[in-house]
Amino acid sequence: ALIEEMTKENAKLRRQALILSYLPDPVVVISAEGVITFCSMQAERVLKHDVSGLIGANIEDIIVPSSREAIRRLIRDLVIAEQRALS
């Protein structure tokens, strides 16, 4: 049962990634720690990095230094909002 559930979840995530990859705008998904877990081909074009090099990288290493504090605040605020929504 656990394997079946994990297989379904994996298929769901792959479908979501496929949908995101077709959006015309760049999409970057990051963890609460700032690690990039997904990025669309459009993000590759905008950030001028290969997708394979972006996955697993920290977003702070990719963006310009002047934007790093804003990204930290955004991540913090999103984590707080998620925790509130789950409470």
Phi and psi restraints in degrees (value plus and minus 20) as a CYANA .aco file:
   2 LEU   PHI     -85.5   -45.5
   2 LEU   PSI     -62.6   -22.6
   3 ILE   PHI     -84.1   -44.1
   3 ILE   PSI     -61.0   -21.0
   4 GLU   PHI     -82.8   -42.8
   4 GLU   PSI     -62.7   -22.7
   5 GLU   PHI     -83.5   -43.5
   5 GLU   PSI     -63.1   -23.1
   6 MET   PHI     -86.1   -46.1
   6 MET   PSI     -56.9   -16.9
   7 THR   PHI     -84.4   -44.4
   7 THR   PSI     -63.1   -23.1
   8 LYS   PHI     -84.3   -44.3
   8 LYS   PSI     -62.3   -22.3
   9 GLU   PHI     -84.0   -44.0
   9 GLU   PSI     -61.0   -21.0
  10 ASN   PHI     -82.5   -42.5
  10 ASN   PSI     -63.5   -23.5
  11 ALA   PHI     -82.5   -42.5
  11 ALA   PSI     -59.4   -19.4
  12 LYS   PHI     -82.9   -42.9
  12 LYS   PSI     -64.1   -24.1
  13 LEU   PHI     -85.9   -45.9
  13 LEU   PSI     -59.7   -19.7
  14 ARG   PHI     -83.7   -43.7
  14 ARG   PSI     -60.0   -20.0
  15 ARG   PHI     -84.0   -44.0
  15 ARG   PSI     -63.5   -23.5
  16 GLN   PHI     -82.6   -42.6
  16 GLN   PSI     -61.7   -21.7
  17 ALA   PHI     -83.0   -43.0
  17 ALA   PSI     -59.2   -19.2
  18 LEU   PHI     -84.0   -44.0
  18 LEU   PSI     -64.7   -24.7
  19 ILE   PHI     -80.6   -40.6
  19 ILE   PSI     -66.7   -26.7
  20 LEU   PHI     -82.9   -42.9
  20 LEU   PSI     -53.5   -13.5
  21 SER   PHI     -88.1   -48.1
  21 SER   PSI     -41.3    -1.3
  22 TYR   PHI    -110.5   -70.5
  22 TYR   PSI     -26.2    13.8
  23 LEU   PHI     -86.8   -46.8
  23 LEU   PSI     124.5   164.5
  24 PRO   PHI     -93.6   -53.6
  24 PRO   PSI     -38.9     1.1
  25 ASP   PHI    -115.1   -75.1
  25 ASP   PSI     134.5   174.5
  26 PRO   PHI     -85.2   -45.2
  26 PRO   PSI     118.6   158.6
  27 VAL   PHI    -147.9  -107.9
  27 VAL   PSI     106.3   146.3
  28 VAL   PHI    -147.7  -107.7
  28 VAL   PSI     106.2   146.2
  29 VAL   PHI    -128.0   -88.0
  29 VAL   PSI     109.0   149.0
  30 ILE   PHI    -146.5  -106.5
  30 ILE   PSI     134.2   174.2
  31 SER   PHI     -99.9   -59.9
  31 SER   PSI     154.2   194.2
  32 ALA   PHI     -82.4   -42.4
  32 ALA   PSI     -41.2    -1.2
  33 GLU   PHI    -109.3   -69.3
  33 GLU   PSI     -21.9    18.1
  34 GLY   PHI      70.7   110.7
  34 GLY   PSI     -11.4    28.6
  35 VAL   PHI    -103.5   -63.5
  35 VAL   PSI     112.1   152.1
  36 ILE   PHI     -95.0   -55.0
  36 ILE   PSI     104.0   144.0
  37 THR   PHI    -129.5   -89.5
  37 THR   PSI     -37.1     2.9
  38 PHE   PHI    -178.0  -138.0
  38 PHE   PSI     124.1   164.1
  39 CYS   PHI    -171.4  -131.4
  39 CYS   PSI     124.3   164.3
  40 SER   PHI    -101.2   -61.2
  40 SER   PSI     146.1   186.1
  41 MET   PHI     -82.3   -42.3
  41 MET   PSI     -50.4   -10.4
  42 GLN   PHI     -85.4   -45.4
  42 GLN   PSI     -55.2   -15.2
  43 ALA   PHI     -85.0   -45.0
  43 ALA   PSI     -57.8   -17.8
  44 GLU   PHI     -78.6   -38.6
  44 GLU   PSI     -63.9   -23.9
  45 ARG   PHI     -84.4   -44.4
  45 ARG   PSI     -65.6   -25.6
  46 VAL   PHI     -90.7   -50.7
  46 VAL   PSI     -64.3   -24.3
  47 LEU   PHI    -102.5   -62.5
  47 LEU   PSI     -30.8     9.2
  48 LYS   PHI      37.6    77.6
  48 LYS   PSI      20.7    60.7
  49 HIS   PHI    -153.6  -113.6
  49 HIS   PSI     127.2   167.2
  50 ASP   PHI     -87.7   -47.7
  50 ASP   PSI     122.5   162.5
  51 VAL   PHI     -75.1   -35.1
  51 VAL   PSI     -62.6   -22.6
  52 SER   PHI     -81.4   -41.4
  52 SER   PSI     -49.9    -9.9
  53 GLY   PHI    -103.3   -63.3
  53 GLY   PSI     -39.2     0.8
  54 LEU   PHI    -103.1   -63.1
  54 LEU   PSI     -58.8   -18.8
  55 ILE   PHI     -83.3   -43.3
  55 ILE   PSI     104.9   144.9
  56 GLY   PHI      73.7   113.7
  56 GLY   PSI     -33.9     6.1
  57 ALA   PHI    -100.5   -60.5
  57 ALA   PSI     139.2   179.2
  58 ASN   PHI    -107.4   -67.4
  58 ASN   PSI     115.0   155.0
  59 ILE   PHI     -77.3   -37.3
  59 ILE   PSI     -51.6   -11.6
  60 GLU   PHI     -86.7   -46.7
  60 GLU   PSI     -43.6    -3.6
  61 ASP   PHI     -99.7   -59.7
  61 ASP   PSI     -33.9     6.1
  62 ILE   PHI    -119.7   -79.7
  62 ILE   PSI     -58.4   -18.4
  63 ILE   PHI    -104.9   -64.9
  63 ILE   PSI     144.3   184.3
  64 VAL   PHI     -87.6   -47.6
  64 VAL   PSI     125.6   165.6
  65 PRO   PHI     -73.5   -33.5
  65 PRO   PSI     -54.7   -14.7
  66 SER   PHI     -88.1   -48.1
  66 SER   PSI     -35.0     5.0
  67 SER   PHI    -118.7   -78.7
  67 SER   PSI     -25.9    14.1
  68 ARG   PHI     -83.8   -43.8
  68 ARG   PSI     -61.9   -21.9
  69 GLU   PHI     -85.7   -45.7
  69 GLU   PSI     -58.8   -18.8
  70 ALA   PHI     -83.5   -43.5
  70 ALA   PSI     -59.5   -19.5
  71 ILE   PHI     -86.0   -46.0
  71 ILE   PSI     -62.2   -22.2
  72 ARG   PHI     -78.8   -38.8
  72 ARG   PSI     -65.1   -25.1
  73 ARG   PHI     -83.7   -43.7
  73 ARG   PSI     -62.2   -22.2
  74 LEU   PHI     -82.0   -42.0
  74 LEU   PSI     -65.8   -25.8
  75 ILE   PHI     -81.0   -41.0
  75 ILE   PSI     -66.7   -26.7
  76 ARG   PHI     -78.8   -38.8
  76 ARG   PSI     -66.3   -26.3
  77 ASP   PHI     -84.2   -44.2
  77 ASP   PSI     -58.7   -18.7
  78 LEU   PHI     -88.2   -48.2
  78 LEU   PSI     -58.8   -18.8
  79 VAL   PHI     -84.2   -44.2
  79 VAL   PSI     -63.3   -23.3
  80 ILE   PHI     -82.1   -42.1
  80 ILE   PSI     -64.8   -24.8
  81 ALA   PHI     -82.5   -42.5
  81 ALA   PSI     -60.0   -20.0
  82 GLU   PHI     -85.1   -45.1
  82 GLU   PSI     -62.6   -22.6
  83 GLN   PHI     -82.4   -42.4
  83 GLN   PSI     -60.7   -20.7
  84 ARG   PHI     -85.0   -45.0
  84 ARG   PSI     -60.7   -20.7
  85 ALA   PHI     -85.6   -45.6
  85 ALA   PSI     -51.2   -11.2
  86 LEU   PHI    -106.2   -66.2
  86 LEU   PSI     -30.2     9.8
